[in-house]
Amino acid sequence: MRNQSVVEQPIAIDPSDRFVKVTRINPQGFVEFEFAIGTPELCVELMLPPTAFKEFCLAQKASRLDAFGNFVRH
């Protein structure tokens, strides 16, 4: 039996792609969200006041994702 190795193709990541997924609004009113560059799978968790969150999304030109990782239309 031959040992067959599977070669996975690298994922094309575009660093200009930005993603935001809101996880919740906390009791203090801050927006808790995940922010990712290039791919939604690798993200950081952040929180901002609502106005600052909107400004952040505009400045980053971020695409909004729902809880399932699907794009949200504005």
PQR file of N, CA, C, O and H, with PARSE charges and radii, in Angstrom:
ATOM      1  N   MET A   1       0.837  -1.166   0.000 -0.4000 1.5000
ATOM      2  CA  MET A   1       0.000   0.000   0.000 -0.0000 2.0000
ATOM      3  C   MET A   1       0.888   1.238   0.000  0.5500 1.7000
ATOM      4  O   MET A   1       1.843   1.323   0.772 -0.5500 1.4000
ATOM      5  N   ARG A   2       0.578   2.177  -0.849 -0.4000 1.5000
ATOM      6  CA  ARG A   2       1.350   3.405  -0.954 -0.0000 2.0000
ATOM      7  C   ARG A   2       0.935   4.409   0.110  0.5500 1.7000
ATOM      8  O   ARG A   2      -0.237   4.532   0.467 -0.5500 1.4000
ATOM      9  H   ARG A   2      -0.197   2.107  -1.477  0.4000 1.0000
ATOM     10  N   ASN A   3       1.926   5.109   0.592 -0.4000 1.5000
ATOM     11  CA  ASN A   3       1.661   6.189   1.527 -0.0000 2.0000
ATOM     12  C   ASN A   3       1.380   7.447   0.717  0.5500 1.7000
ATOM     13  O   ASN A   3       2.294   8.052   0.157 -0.5500 1.4000
ATOM     14  H   ASN A   3       2.878   5.009   0.302  0.4000 1.0000
ATOM     15  N   GLN A   4       0.123   7.830   0.660 -0.4000 1.5000
ATOM     16  CA  GLN A   4      -0.254   9.003  -0.117 -0.0000 2.0000
ATOM     17  C   GLN A   4      -0.429  10.186   0.824  0.5500 1.7000
ATOM     18  O   GLN A   4      -1.204  10.129   1.779 -0.5500 1.4000
ATOM     19  H   GLN A   4      -0.619   7.338   1.115  0.4000 1.0000
ATOM     20  N   SER A   5       0.287  11.233   0.545 -0.4000 1.5000
ATOM     21  CA  SER A   5       0.128  12.433   1.362 -0.0000 2.0000
ATOM     22  C   SER A   5      -0.801  13.405   0.641  0.5500 1.7000
ATOM     23  O   SER A   5      -0.776  13.535  -0.582 -0.5500 1.4000
ATOM     24  H   SER A   5       0.916  11.279  -0.230  0.4000 1.0000
ATOM     25  N   VAL A   6      -1.592  14.058   1.416 -0.4000 1.5000
ATOM     26  CA  VAL A   6      -2.512  15.044   0.876 -0.0000 2.0000
ATOM     27  C   VAL A   6      -1.859  16.409   1.014  0.5500 1.7000
ATOM     28  O   VAL A   6      -1.447  16.815   2.100 -0.5500 1.4000
ATOM     29  H   VAL A   6      -1.613  13.952   2.411  0.4000 1.0000
ATOM     30  N   VAL A   7      -1.777  17.093  -0.090 -0.4000 1.5000
ATOM     31  CA  VAL A   7      -1.197  18.428  -0.079 -0.0000 2.0000
ATOM     32  C   VAL A   7      -2.346  19.428  -0.071  0.5500 1.7000
ATOM     33  O   VAL A   7      -3.137  19.499  -1.011 -0.5500 1.4000
ATOM     34  H   VAL A   7      -2.112  16.763  -0.972  0.4000 1.0000
ATOM     35  N   GLU A   8      -2.419  20.193   1.004 -0.4000 1.5000
ATOM     36  CA  GLU A   8      -3.463  21.202   1.092 -0.0000 2.0000
ATOM     37  C   GLU A   8      -2.993  22.487   0.430  0.5500 1.7000
ATOM     38  O   GLU A   8      -1.843  22.903   0.575 -0.5500 1.4000
ATOM     39  H   GLU A   8      -1.776  20.136   1.768  0.4000 1.0000
ATOM     40  N   GLN A   9      -3.902  23.093  -0.291 -0.4000 1.5000
ATOM     41  CA  GLN A   9      -3.595  24.362  -0.929 -0.0000 2.0000
ATOM     42  C   GLN A   9      -3.656  25.466   0.123  0.5500 1.7000
ATOM     43  O   GLN A   9      -4.571  25.485   0.946 -0.5500 1.4000
ATOM     44  H   GLN A   9      -4.836  22.754  -0.409  0.4000 1.0000
ATOM     45  N   PRO A  10      -2.703  26.375   0.102 -0.5600 1.5000
ATOM     46  CA  PRO A  10      -2.747  27.472   1.068  0.2800 2.0000
ATOM     47  C   PRO A  10      -3.964  28.362   0.825  0.5500 1.7000
ATOM     48  O   PRO A  10      -4.394  28.557  -0.312 -0.5500 1.4000
ATOM     49  N   ILE A  11      -4.498  28.886   1.895 -0.4000 1.5000
ATOM     50  CA  ILE A  11      -5.638  29.784   1.795 -0.0000 2.0000
ATOM     51  C   ILE A  11      -5.127  31.160   1.376  0.5500 1.7000
ATOM     52  O   ILE A  11      -4.173  31.686   1.949 -0.5500 1.4000
ATOM     53  H   ILE A  11      -4.149  28.728   2.818  0.4000 1.0000
ATOM     54  N   ALA A  12      -5.770  31.719   0.383 -0.4000 1.5000
ATOM     55  CA  ALA A  12      -5.392  33.063  -0.061 -0.0000 2.0000
ATOM     56  C   ALA A  12      -5.950  34.075   0.936  0.5500 1.7000
ATOM     57  O   ALA A  12      -7.162  34.171   1.125 -0.5500 1.4000
ATOM     58  H   ALA A  12      -6.545  31.291  -0.082  0.4000 1.0000
ATOM     59  N   ILE A  13      -5.063  34.818   1.561 -0.4000 1.5000
ATOM     60  CA  ILE A  13      -5.470  35.816   2.544 -0.0000 2.0000
ATOM     61  C   ILE A  13      -5.151  37.198   1.999  0.5500 1.7000
ATOM     62  O   ILE A  13      -4.021  37.482   1.600 -0.5500 1.4000
ATOM     63  H   ILE A  13      -4.078  34.740   1.407  0.4000 1.0000
ATOM     64  N   ASP A  14      -6.156  38.044   1.990 -0.4000 1.5000
ATOM     65  CA  ASP A  14      -5.991  39.419   1.534 -0.0000 2.0000
ATOM     66  C   ASP A  14      -6.005  40.329   2.763  0.5500 1.7000
ATOM     67  O   ASP A  14      -7.052  40.493   3.388 -0.5500 1.4000
ATOM     68  H   ASP A  14      -7.074  37.814   2.314  0.4000 1.0000
ATOM     69  N   PRO A  15      -4.863  40.925   3.120 -0.5600 1.5000
ATOM     70  CA  PRO A  15      -4.813  41.761   4.318  0.2800 2.0000
ATOM     71  C   PRO A  15      -5.690  43.013   4.254  0.5500 1.7000
ATOM     72  O   PRO A  15      -5.870  43.694   5.263 -0.5500 1.4000
ATOM     73  N   SER A  16      -6.230  43.318   3.085 -0.4000 1.5000
ATOM     74  CA  SER A  16      -7.142  44.463   3.009 -0.0000 2.0000
ATOM     75  C   SER A  16      -8.565  44.080   3.421  0.5500 1.7000
ATOM     76  O   SER A  16      -9.405  44.955   3.627 -0.5500 1.4000
ATOM     77  H   SER A  16      -6.084  42.765   2.265  0.4000 1.0000
ATOM     78  N   ASP A  17      -8.843  42.771   3.542 -0.4000 1.5000
ATOM     79  CA  ASP A  17     -10.152  42.312   4.015 -0.0000 2.0000
ATOM     80  C   ASP A  17     -10.213  42.454   5.528  0.5500 1.7000
ATOM     81  O   ASP A  17      -9.325  41.978   6.234 -0.5500 1.4000
ATOM     82  H   ASP A  17      -8.160  42.060   3.374  0.4000 1.0000
ATOM     83  N   ARG A  18     -11.256  43.106   6.028 -0.4000 1.5000
ATOM     84  CA  ARG A  18     -11.446  43.309   7.467 -0.0000 2.0000
ATOM     85  C   ARG A  18     -12.832  42.796   7.837  0.5500 1.7000
ATOM     86  O   ARG A  18     -13.791  42.989   7.089 -0.5500 1.4000
ATOM     87  H   ARG A  18     -11.977  43.493   5.454  0.4000 1.0000
ATOM     88  N   PHE A  19     -12.938  42.147   8.981 -0.4000 1.5000
ATOM     89  CA  PHE A  19     -14.191  41.542   9.409 -0.0000 2.0000
ATOM     90  C   PHE A  19     -14.502  41.912  10.854  0.5500 1.7000
ATOM     91  O   PHE A  19     -13.604  41.991  11.693 -0.5500 1.4000
ATOM     92  H   PHE A  19     -12.160  41.990   9.589  0.4000 1.0000
ATOM     93  N   VAL A  20     -15.784  42.136  11.135 -0.4000 1.5000
ATOM     94  CA  VAL A  20     -16.257  42.431  12.481 -0.0000 2.0000
ATOM     95  C   VAL A  20     -17.465  41.544  12.763  0.5500 1.7000
ATOM     96  O   VAL A  20     -18.391  41.458  11.957 -0.5500 1.4000
ATOM     97  H   VAL A  20     -16.513  42.071  10.454  0.4000 1.0000
ATOM     98  N   LYS A  21     -17.437  40.886  13.925 -0.4000 1.5000
ATOM     99  CA  LYS A  21     -18.584  40.082  14.356 -0.0000 2.0000
ATOM    100  C   LYS A  21     -18.929  40.488  15.786  0.5500 1.7000
ATOM    101  O   LYS A  21     -18.146  40.255  16.707 -0.5500 1.4000
ATOM    102  H   LYS A  21     -16.685  40.957  14.579  0.4000 1.0000
ATOM    103  N   VAL A  22     -20.106  41.100  15.972 -0.4000 1.5000
ATOM    104  CA  VAL A  22     -20.551  41.506  17.304 -0.0000 2.0000
ATOM    105  C   VAL A  22     -20.932  40.251  18.080  0.5500 1.7000
ATOM    106  O   VAL A  22     -21.699  39.418  17.597 -0.5500 1.4000
ATOM    107  H   VAL A  22     -20.741  41.290  15.224  0.4000 1.0000
ATOM    108  N   THR A  23     -20.385  40.125  19.291 -0.4000 1.5000
ATOM    109  CA  THR A  23     -20.701  38.964  20.130 -0.0000 2.0000
ATOM    110  C   THR A  23     -21.756  39.292  21.173  0.5500 1.7000
ATOM    111  O   THR A  23     -22.548  38.431  21.556 -0.5500 1.4000
ATOM    112  H   THR A  23     -19.761  40.802  19.683  0.4000 1.0000
ATOM    113  N   ARG A  24     -21.767  40.560  21.640 -0.4000 1.5000
ATOM    114  CA  ARG A  24     -22.831  40.978  22.561 -0.0000 2.0000
ATOM    115  C   ARG A  24     -22.677  42.456  22.898  0.5500 1.7000
ATOM    116  O   ARG A  24     -21.642  43.068  22.638 -0.5500 1.4000
ATOM    117  H   ARG A  24     -21.124  41.259  21.329  0.4000 1.0000
ATOM    118  N   ILE A  25     -23.721  43.004  23.476 -0.4000 1.5000
ATOM    119  CA  ILE A  25     -23.679  44.321  24.099 -0.0000 2.0000
ATOM    120  C   ILE A  25     -23.666  44.040  25.597  0.5500 1.7000
ATOM    121  O   ILE A  25     -24.609  43.447  26.120 -0.5500 1.4000
ATOM    122  H   ILE A  25     -24.563  42.506  23.688  0.4000 1.0000
ATOM    123  N   ASN A  26     -22.614  44.455  26.290 -0.4000 1.5000
ATOM    124  CA  ASN A  26     -22.507  44.107  27.709 -0.0000 2.0000
ATOM    125  C   ASN A  26     -23.389  45.025  28.568  0.5500 1.7000
ATOM    126  O   ASN A  26     -23.905  46.023  28.066 -0.5500 1.4000
ATOM    127  H   ASN A  26     -21.848  44.937  25.865  0.4000 1.0000
ATOM    128  N   PRO A  27     -23.568  44.698  29.858 -0.5600 1.5000
ATOM    129  CA  PRO A  27     -24.458  45.486  30.720  0.2800 2.0000
ATOM    130  C   PRO A  27     -24.087  46.974  30.819  0.5500 1.7000
ATOM    131  O   PRO A  27     -24.947  47.805  31.114 -0.5500 1.4000
ATOM    132  N   GLN A  28     -22.831  47.310  30.578 -0.4000 1.5000
ATOM    133  CA  GLN A  28     -22.403  48.708  30.612 -0.0000 2.0000
ATOM    134  C   GLN A  28     -22.659  49.426  29.281  0.5500 1.7000
ATOM    135  O   GLN A  28     -22.388  50.620  29.159 -0.5500 1.4000
ATOM    136  H   GLN A  28     -22.132  46.636  30.338  0.4000 1.0000
ATOM    137  N   GLY A  29     -23.180  48.702  28.285 -0.4000 1.5000
ATOM    138  CA  GLY A  29     -23.506  49.290  26.991 -0.0000 2.0000
ATOM    139  C   GLY A  29     -22.399  49.224  25.955  0.5500 1.7000
ATOM    140  O   GLY A  29     -22.561  49.735  24.847 -0.5500 1.4000
ATOM    141  H   GLY A  29     -23.401  47.732  28.384  0.4000 1.0000
ATOM    142  N   PHE A  30     -21.274  48.603  26.295 -0.4000 1.5000
ATOM    143  CA  PHE A  30     -20.174  48.474  25.339 -0.0000 2.0000
ATOM    144  C   PHE A  30     -20.476  47.371  24.327  0.5500 1.7000
ATOM    145  O   PHE A  30     -21.099  46.361  24.657 -0.5500 1.4000
ATOM    146  H   PHE A  30     -21.142  48.188  27.196  0.4000 1.0000
ATOM    147  N   VAL A  31     -20.030  47.578  23.102 -0.4000 1.5000
ATOM    148  CA  VAL A  31     -20.148  46.562  22.055 -0.0000 2.0000
ATOM    149  C   VAL A  31     -18.933  45.649  22.164  0.5500 1.7000
ATOM    150  O   VAL A  31     -17.796  46.100  22.018 -0.5500 1.4000
ATOM    151  H   VAL A  31     -19.524  48.399  22.834  0.4000 1.0000
ATOM    152  N   GLU A  32     -19.173  44.369  22.421 -0.4000 1.5000
ATOM    153  CA  GLU A  32     -18.092  43.382  22.431 -0.0000 2.0000
ATOM    154  C   GLU A  32     -18.102  42.712  21.063  0.5500 1.7000
ATOM    155  O   GLU A  32     -19.150  42.293  20.571 -0.5500 1.4000
ATOM    156  H   GLU A  32     -20.095  44.003  22.540  0.4000 1.0000
ATOM    157  N   PHE A  33     -16.916  42.616  20.451 -0.4000 1.5000
ATOM    158  CA  PHE A  33     -16.866  42.102  19.086 -0.0000 2.0000
ATOM    159  C   PHE A  33     -15.526  41.452  18.787  0.5500 1.7000
ATOM    160  O   PHE A  33     -14.538  41.646  19.494 -0.5500 1.4000
ATOM    161  H   PHE A  33     -16.064  42.956  20.850  0.4000 1.0000
ATOM    162  N   GLU A  34     -15.531  40.671  17.709 -0.4000 1.5000
ATOM    163  CA  GLU A  34     -14.310  40.058  17.187 -0.0000 2.0000
ATOM    164  C   GLU A  34     -13.901  40.846  15.947  0.5500 1.7000
ATOM    165  O   GLU A  34     -14.739  41.186  15.111 -0.5500 1.4000
ATOM    166  H   GLU A  34     -16.334  40.513  17.134  0.4000 1.0000
ATOM    167  N   PHE A  35     -12.609  41.132  15.837 -0.4000 1.5000
ATOM    168  CA  PHE A  35     -12.075  41.847  14.681 -0.0000 2.0000
ATOM    169  C   PHE A  35     -11.006  40.988  14.036  0.5500 1.7000
ATOM    170  O   PHE A  35     -10.117  40.472  14.713 -0.5500 1.4000
ATOM    171  H   PHE A  35     -11.929  40.855  16.516  0.4000 1.0000
ATOM    172  N   ALA A  36     -11.098  40.836  12.718 -0.4000 1.5000
ATOM    173  CA  ALA A  36     -10.148  39.994  11.995 -0.0000 2.0000
ATOM    174  C   ALA A  36      -9.646  40.717  10.749  0.5500 1.7000
ATOM    175  O   ALA A  36     -10.365  41.499  10.127 -0.5500 1.4000
ATOM    176  H   ALA A  36     -11.821  41.255  12.168  0.4000 1.0000
ATOM    177  N   ILE A  37      -8.401  40.433  10.407 -0.4000 1.5000
ATOM    178  CA  ILE A  37      -7.786  40.954   9.186 -0.0000 2.0000
ATOM    179  C   ILE A  37      -7.402  39.769   8.312  0.5500 1.7000
ATOM    180  O   ILE A  37      -6.700  38.860   8.756 -0.5500 1.4000
ATOM    181  H   ILE A  37      -7.818  39.797  10.912  0.4000 1.0000
ATOM    182  N   GLY A  38      -7.868  39.784   7.067 -0.4000 1.5000
ATOM    183  CA  GLY A  38      -7.483  38.744   6.118 -0.0000 2.0000
ATOM    184  C   GLY A  38      -8.381  37.529   6.109  0.5500 1.7000
ATOM    185  O   GLY A  38      -8.764  37.053   5.040 -0.5500 1.4000
ATOM    186  H   GLY A  38      -8.438  40.522   6.707  0.4000 1.0000
ATOM    187  N   THR A  39      -8.723  37.018   7.277 -0.4000 1.5000
ATOM    188  CA  THR A  39      -9.594  35.851   7.383 -0.0000 2.0000
ATOM    189  C   THR A  39     -10.343  35.909   8.712  0.5500 1.7000
ATOM    190  O   THR A  39      -9.737  36.229   9.734 -0.5500 1.4000
ATOM    191  H   THR A  39      -8.411  37.405   8.144  0.4000 1.0000
ATOM    192  N   PRO A  40     -11.634  35.610   8.728 -0.5600 1.5000
ATOM    193  CA  PRO A  40     -12.398  35.694   9.975  0.2800 2.0000
ATOM    194  C   PRO A  40     -12.001  34.651  11.021  0.5500 1.7000
ATOM    195  O   PRO A  40     -12.347  34.785  12.195 -0.5500 1.4000
ATOM    196  N   GLU A  41     -11.285  33.625  10.602 -0.4000 1.5000
ATOM    197  CA  GLU A  41     -10.931  32.543  11.522 -0.0000 2.0000
ATOM    198  C   GLU A  41      -9.896  32.951  12.565  0.5500 1.7000
ATOM    199  O   GLU A  41      -9.799  32.313  13.613 -0.5500 1.4000
ATOM    200  H   GLU A  41     -11.004  33.516   9.648  0.4000 1.0000
ATOM    201  N   LEU A  42      -9.131  33.988  12.303 -0.4000 1.5000
ATOM    202  CA  LEU A  42      -8.105  34.453  13.235 -0.0000 2.0000
ATOM    203  C   LEU A  42      -8.465  35.881  13.639  0.5500 1.7000
ATOM    204  O   LEU A  42      -8.365  36.812  12.841 -0.5500 1.4000
ATOM    205  H   LEU A  42      -9.210  34.507  11.451  0.4000 1.0000
ATOM    206  N   CYS A  43      -8.886  36.031  14.895 -0.4000 1.5000
ATOM    207  CA  CYS A  43      -9.413  37.328  15.312 -0.0000 2.0000
ATOM    208  C   CYS A  43      -8.961  37.692  16.723  0.5500 1.7000
ATOM    209  O   CYS A  43      -8.415  36.870  17.458 -0.5500 1.4000
ATOM    210  H   CYS A  43      -8.968  35.274  15.544  0.4000 1.0000
ATOM    211  N   VAL A  44      -9.206  38.941  17.070 -0.4000 1.5000
ATOM    212  CA  VAL A  44      -8.992  39.427  18.432 -0.0000 2.0000
ATOM    213  C   VAL A  44     -10.342  39.900  18.961  0.5500 1.7000
ATOM    214  O   VAL A  44     -11.208  40.327  18.198 -0.5500 1.4000
ATOM    215  H   VAL A  44      -9.650  39.609  16.472  0.4000 1.0000
ATOM    216  N   GLU A  45     -10.505  39.817  20.275 -0.4000 1.5000
ATOM    217  CA  GLU A  45     -11.733  40.292  20.904 -0.0000 2.0000
ATOM    218  C   GLU A  45     -11.500  41.708  21.419  0.5500 1.7000
ATOM    219  O   GLU A  45     -10.499  41.988  22.078 -0.5500 1.4000
ATOM    220  H   GLU A  45      -9.802  39.471  20.895  0.4000 1.0000
ATOM    221  N   LEU A  46     -12.436  42.590  21.107 -0.4000 1.5000
ATOM    222  CA  LEU A  46     -12.343  43.990  21.512 -0.0000 2.0000
ATOM    223  C   LEU A  46     -13.688  44.448  22.056  0.5500 1.7000
ATOM    224  O   LEU A  46     -14.702  43.774  21.872 -0.5500 1.4000
ATOM    225  H   LEU A  46     -13.249  42.363  20.571  0.4000 1.0000
ATOM    226  N   MET A  47     -13.694  45.599  22.727 -0.4000 1.5000
ATOM    227  CA  MET A  47     -14.958  46.230  23.101 -0.0000 2.0000
ATOM    228  C   MET A  47     -14.795  47.737  23.060  0.5500 1.7000
ATOM    229  O   MET A  47     -13.762  48.288  23.438 -0.5500 1.4000
ATOM    230  H   MET A  47     -12.870  46.146  22.876  0.4000 1.0000
ATOM    231  N   LEU A  48     -15.857  48.387  22.584 -0.4000 1.5000
ATOM    232  CA  LEU A  48     -15.871  49.842  22.428 -0.0000 2.0000
ATOM    233  C   LEU A  48     -17.272  50.368  22.738  0.5500 1.7000
ATOM    234  O   LEU A  48     -18.249  49.624  22.654 -0.5500 1.4000
ATOM    235  H   LEU A  48     -16.696  47.939  22.276  0.4000 1.0000
ATOM    236  N   PRO A  49     -17.370  51.642  23.095 -0.5600 1.5000
ATOM    237  CA  PRO A  49     -18.696  52.251  23.182  0.2800 2.0000
ATOM    238  C   PRO A  49     -19.332  52.238  21.785  0.5500 1.7000
ATOM    239  O   PRO A  49     -18.611  52.226  20.788 -0.5500 1.4000
ATOM    240  N   PRO A  50     -20.665  52.238  21.698 -0.5600 1.5000
ATOM    241  CA  PRO A  50     -21.332  52.125  20.391  0.2800 2.0000
ATOM    242  C   PRO A  50     -20.865  53.128  19.339  0.5500 1.7000
ATOM    243  O   PRO A  50     -20.647  52.745  18.190 -0.5500 1.4000
ATOM    244  N   THR A  51     -20.708  54.386  19.697 -0.4000 1.5000
ATOM    245  CA  THR A  51     -20.276  55.391  18.715 -0.0000 2.0000
ATOM    246  C   THR A  51     -18.866  55.097  18.217  0.5500 1.7000
ATOM    247  O   THR A  51     -18.592  55.193  17.021 -0.5500 1.4000
ATOM    248  H   THR A  51     -20.886  54.697  20.631  0.4000 1.0000
ATOM    249  N   ALA A  52     -17.981  54.741  19.129 -0.4000 1.5000
ATOM    250  CA  ALA A  52     -16.603  54.409  18.744 -0.0000 2.0000
ATOM    251  C   ALA A  52     -16.571  53.143  17.891  0.5500 1.7000
ATOM    252  O   ALA A  52     -15.750  53.030  16.982 -0.5500 1.4000
ATOM    253  H   ALA A  52     -18.204  54.664  20.101  0.4000 1.0000
ATOM    254  N   PHE A  53     -17.462  52.189  18.179 -0.4000 1.5000
ATOM    255  CA  PHE A  53     -17.538  50.964  17.379 -0.0000 2.0000
ATOM    256  C   PHE A  53     -17.911  51.296  15.934  0.5500 1.7000
ATOM    257  O   PHE A  53     -17.296  50.785  14.998 -0.5500 1.4000
ATOM    258  H   PHE A  53     -18.129  52.281  18.918  0.4000 1.0000
ATOM    259  N   LYS A  54     -18.916  52.150  15.758 -0.4000 1.5000
ATOM    260  CA  LYS A  54     -19.324  52.540  14.400 -0.0000 2.0000
ATOM    261  C   LYS A  54     -18.176  53.227  13.663  0.5500 1.7000
ATOM    262  O   LYS A  54     -17.927  52.947  12.490 -0.5500 1.4000
ATOM    263  H   LYS A  54     -19.416  52.564  16.519  0.4000 1.0000
ATOM    264  N   GLU A  55     -17.482  54.123  14.353 -0.4000 1.5000
ATOM    265  CA  GLU A  55     -16.344  54.821  13.747 -0.0000 2.0000
ATOM    266  C   GLU A  55     -15.220  53.844  13.397  0.5500 1.7000
ATOM    267  O   GLU A  55     -14.594  53.963  12.344 -0.5500 1.4000
ATOM    268  H   GLU A  55     -17.684  54.351  15.306  0.4000 1.0000
ATOM    269  N   PHE A  56     -14.969  52.882  14.281 -0.4000 1.5000
ATOM    270  CA  PHE A  56     -13.945  51.858  14.047 -0.0000 2.0000
ATOM    271  C   PHE A  56     -14.268  51.065  12.780  0.5500 1.7000
ATOM    272  O   PHE A  56     -13.403  50.857  11.929 -0.5500 1.4000
ATOM    273  H   PHE A  56     -15.478  52.785  15.136  0.4000 1.0000
ATOM    274  N   CYS A  57     -15.521  50.627  12.666 -0.4000 1.5000
ATOM    275  CA  CYS A  57     -15.929  49.839  11.494 -0.0000 2.0000
ATOM    276  C   CYS A  57     -15.763  50.635  10.204  0.5500 1.7000
ATOM    277  O   CYS A  57     -15.306  50.100   9.194 -0.5500 1.4000
ATOM    278  H   CYS A  57     -16.224  50.796  13.357  0.4000 1.0000
ATOM    279  N   LEU A  58     -16.134  51.905  10.240 -0.4000 1.5000
ATOM    280  CA  LEU A  58     -15.973  52.753   9.051 -0.0000 2.0000
ATOM    281  C   LEU A  58     -14.507  52.959   8.711  0.5500 1.7000
ATOM    282  O   LEU A  58     -14.117  52.862   7.547 -0.5500 1.4000
ATOM    283  H   LEU A  58     -16.505  52.339  11.060  0.4000 1.0000
ATOM    284  N   ALA A  59     -13.693  53.244   9.719 -0.4000 1.5000
ATOM    285  CA  ALA A  59     -12.262  53.479   9.487 -0.0000 2.0000
ATOM    286  C   ALA A  59     -11.570  52.234   8.941  0.5500 1.7000
ATOM    287  O   ALA A  59     -10.678  52.337   8.099 -0.5500 1.4000
ATOM    288  H   ALA A  59     -14.009  53.323  10.664  0.4000 1.0000
ATOM    289  N   GLN A  60     -11.976  51.059   9.416 -0.4000 1.5000
ATOM    290  CA  GLN A  60     -11.370  49.801   8.978 -0.0000 2.0000
ATOM    291  C   GLN A  60     -11.996  49.262   7.695  0.5500 1.7000
ATOM    292  O   GLN A  60     -11.473  48.327   7.089 -0.5500 1.4000
ATOM    293  H   GLN A  60     -12.701  50.975  10.100  0.4000 1.0000
ATOM    294  N   LYS A  61     -13.121  49.856   7.282 -0.4000 1.5000
ATOM    295  CA  LYS A  61     -13.878  49.356   6.125 -0.0000 2.0000
ATOM    296  C   LYS A  61     -14.184  47.872   6.315  0.5500 1.7000
ATOM    297  O   LYS A  61     -14.003  47.057   5.411 -0.5500 1.4000
ATOM    298  H   LYS A  61     -13.546  50.616   7.774  0.4000 1.0000
ATOM    299  N   ALA A  62     -14.651  47.551   7.514 -0.4000 1.5000
ATOM    300  CA  ALA A  62     -14.873  46.156   7.901 -0.0000 2.0000
ATOM    301  C   ALA A  62     -16.206  45.626   7.392  0.5500 1.7000
ATOM    302  O   ALA A  62     -17.214  46.333   7.397 -0.5500 1.4000
ATOM    303  H   ALA A  62     -14.799  48.213   8.249  0.4000 1.0000
ATOM    304  N   SER A  63     -16.196  44.376   6.957 -0.4000 1.5000
ATOM    305  CA  SER A  63     -17.417  43.665   6.603 -0.0000 2.0000
ATOM    306  C   SER A  63     -18.007  43.092   7.882  0.5500 1.7000
ATOM    307  O   SER A  63     -17.288  42.520   8.701 -0.5500 1.4000
ATOM    308  H   SER A  63     -15.377  43.801   6.953  0.4000 1.0000
ATOM    309  N   ARG A  64     -19.303  43.244   8.051 -0.4000 1.5000
ATOM    310  CA  ARG A  64     -19.977  42.759   9.256 -0.0000 2.0000
ATOM    311  C   ARG A  64     -20.393  41.311   9.044  0.5500 1.7000
ATOM    312  O   ARG A  64     -20.950  40.965   8.002 -0.5500 1.4000
ATOM    313  H   ARG A  64     -19.887  43.708   7.386  0.4000 1.0000
ATOM    314  N   LEU A  65     -20.119  40.459  10.041 -0.4000 1.5000
ATOM    315  CA  LEU A  65     -20.493  39.051  10.010 -0.0000 2.0000
ATOM    316  C   LEU A  65     -21.529  38.782  11.092  0.5500 1.7000
ATOM    317  O   LEU A  65     -21.504  39.410  12.150 -0.5500 1.4000
ATOM    318  H   LEU A  65     -19.667  40.740  10.887  0.4000 1.0000
ATOM    319  N   ASP A  66     -22.450  37.839  10.827 -0.4000 1.5000
ATOM    320  CA  ASP A  66     -23.395  37.444  11.866 -0.0000 2.0000
ATOM    321  C   ASP A  66     -22.767  36.367  12.746  0.5500 1.7000
ATOM    322  O   ASP A  66     -21.596  36.030  12.569 -0.5500 1.4000
ATOM    323  H   ASP A  66     -22.471  37.328   9.968  0.4000 1.0000
ATOM    324  N   ALA A  67     -23.524  35.831  13.681 -0.4000 1.5000
ATOM    325  CA  ALA A  67     -23.006  34.839  14.628 -0.0000 2.0000
ATOM    326  C   ALA A  67     -22.516  33.571  13.939  0.5500 1.7000
ATOM    327  O   ALA A  67     -21.723  32.824  14.512 -0.5500 1.4000
ATOM    328  H   ALA A  67     -24.475  36.105  13.825  0.4000 1.0000
ATOM    329  N   PHE A  68     -22.980  33.319  12.713 -0.4000 1.5000
ATOM    330  CA  PHE A  68     -22.592  32.118  11.973 -0.0000 2.0000
ATOM    331  C   PHE A  68     -21.468  32.382  10.972  0.5500 1.7000
ATOM    332  O   PHE A  68     -21.047  31.472  10.257 -0.5500 1.4000
ATOM    333  H   PHE A  68     -23.625  33.925  12.247  0.4000 1.0000
ATOM    334  N   GLY A  69     -20.983  33.621  10.919 -0.4000 1.5000
ATOM    335  CA  GLY A  69     -19.902  33.961  10.000 -0.0000 2.0000
ATOM    336  C   GLY A  69     -20.369  34.359   8.616  0.5500 1.7000
ATOM    337  O   GLY A  69     -19.562  34.466   7.693 -0.5500 1.4000
ATOM    338  H   GLY A  69     -21.325  34.360  11.500  0.4000 1.0000
ATOM    339  N   ASN A  70     -21.681  34.581   8.462 -0.4000 1.5000
ATOM    340  CA  ASN A  70     -22.226  35.021   7.179 -0.0000 2.0000
ATOM    341  C   ASN A  70     -22.207  36.547   7.110  0.5500 1.7000
ATOM    342  O   ASN A  70     -22.334  37.222   8.131 -0.5500 1.4000
ATOM    343  H   ASN A  70     -22.337  34.493   9.211  0.4000 1.0000
ATOM    344  N   PHE A  71     -22.049  37.079   5.914 -0.4000 1.5000
ATOM    345  CA  PHE A  71     -22.035  38.525   5.741 -0.0000 2.0000
ATOM    346  C   PHE A  71     -23.400  39.112   6.071  0.5500 1.7000
ATOM    347  O   PHE A  71     -24.435  38.536   5.735 -0.5500 1.4000
ATOM    348  H   PHE A  71     -21.946  36.530   5.084  0.4000 1.0000
ATOM    349  N   VAL A  72     -23.388  40.258   6.730 -0.4000 1.5000
ATOM    350  CA  VAL A  72     -24.608  40.984   7.068 -0.0000 2.0000
ATOM    351  C   VAL A  72     -24.730  42.141   6.095  0.5500 1.7000
ATOM    352  O   VAL A  72     -23.786  42.907   5.904 -0.5500 1.4000
ATOM    353  H   VAL A  72     -22.547  40.725   7.003  0.4000 1.0000
ATOM    354  N   ARG A  73     -25.884  42.260   5.486 -0.4000 1.5000
ATOM    355  CA  ARG A  73     -26.117  43.388   4.572 -0.0000 2.0000
ATOM    356  C   ARG A  73     -26.617  44.570   5.386  0.5500 1.7000
ATOM    357  O   ARG A  73     -27.439  44.416   6.289 -0.5500 1.4000
ATOM    358  H   ARG A  73     -26.651  41.638   5.641  0.4000 1.0000
ATOM    359  N   HIS A  74     -26.113  45.744   5.057 -0.4000 1.5000
ATOM    360  CA  HIS A  74     -26.512  46.964   5.786 -0.0000 2.0000
ATOM    361  C   HIS A  74     -27.719  47.575   5.149  0.5500 1.7000
ATOM    362  O   HIS A  74     -28.208  48.605   5.612 -0.5500 1.4000
ATOM    363  H   HIS A  74     -25.445  45.869   4.324  0.4000 1.0000
TER
END
